[in-house]
Amino acid sequence: MHNDVHLSDIFAYYERKPGETAARVVLSELSAPPEGAAGKYKGSAEYPYNPQFPADFPIYMQVSTKYG
């Protein structure tokens, strides 16, 4: 199980495929998962963007241990 003791290496990126209206931030665990974990963590979340500027994309992400 992932917990406060195990530190993971995470790869995060922004993805918006051509023709789609939704953009996503994707997180993938690179390091080995902790003992007892079902597998590596992988998750994503929708990321809002302004449709008036379709070529815009985020250039900065800040990581925080506040949310685990």
C-alpha positions as CSV (number, residue, x, y, z in Angstrom):
1,M,0.0,0.0,0.0
2,H,1.3,3.5,-0.8
3,N,1.9,5.5,2.4
4,D,3.9,8.3,3.9
5,V,7.0,6.2,4.4
6,H,7.4,5.1,0.8
7,L,8.7,7.7,-1.6
8,S,7.9,7.2,-5.3
9,D,9.4,8.7,-8.4
10,I,6.5,10.1,-10.5
11,F,6.4,11.1,-14.1
12,A,3.8,13.8,-14.8
13,Y,2.7,15.2,-18.1
14,Y,-0.1,17.2,-19.8
15,E,-1.9,15.6,-22.7
16,R,-4.4,17.0,-25.2
17,K,-5.0,14.9,-28.3
18,P,-6.0,16.5,-31.6
19,G,-9.7,16.9,-32.1
20,E,-10.5,16.3,-28.4
21,T,-12.0,18.9,-26.2
22,A,-10.7,17.5,-22.9
23,A,-7.1,17.9,-21.7
24,R,-5.6,15.7,-19.0
25,V,-2.7,15.7,-16.5
26,V,-1.3,12.1,-16.3
27,L,0.7,10.7,-13.4
28,S,2.7,7.4,-13.7
29,E,4.9,5.9,-11.0
30,L,8.4,5.1,-12.2
31,S,9.9,3.5,-9.1
32,A,9.1,0.1,-7.7
33,P,5.8,0.1,-5.8
34,P,6.0,-0.6,-2.0
35,E,5.7,-4.1,-0.6
36,G,2.1,-5.2,-0.6
37,A,1.0,-2.8,-3.3
38,A,-1.2,-4.1,-6.1
39,G,0.9,-2.3,-8.7
40,K,2.5,0.9,-9.8
41,Y,0.3,4.0,-9.4
42,K,-1.1,5.5,-12.5
43,G,-3.8,8.2,-12.6
44,S,-5.1,11.2,-14.5
45,A,-7.3,14.1,-14.0
46,E,-9.0,16.5,-16.4
47,Y,-7.3,19.9,-16.8
48,P,-9.3,22.9,-17.7
49,Y,-8.1,25.1,-20.6
50,N,-9.5,28.1,-22.5
51,P,-10.9,27.0,-25.9
52,Q,-10.2,30.5,-27.2
53,F,-6.5,29.6,-27.1
54,P,-6.2,26.0,-28.4
55,A,-2.4,26.1,-28.8
56,D,-1.8,27.0,-25.1
57,F,-0.4,24.4,-22.8
58,P,1.0,24.5,-19.2
59,I,4.7,24.9,-18.8
60,Y,5.0,24.5,-15.1
61,M,3.9,22.0,-12.5
62,Q,4.5,22.2,-8.8
63,V,4.6,19.0,-6.7
64,S,3.4,19.0,-3.1
65,T,3.6,16.4,-0.4
66,K,0.5,17.9,1.2
67,Y,-1.7,15.6,-0.9
68,G,0.3,12.5,-0.6
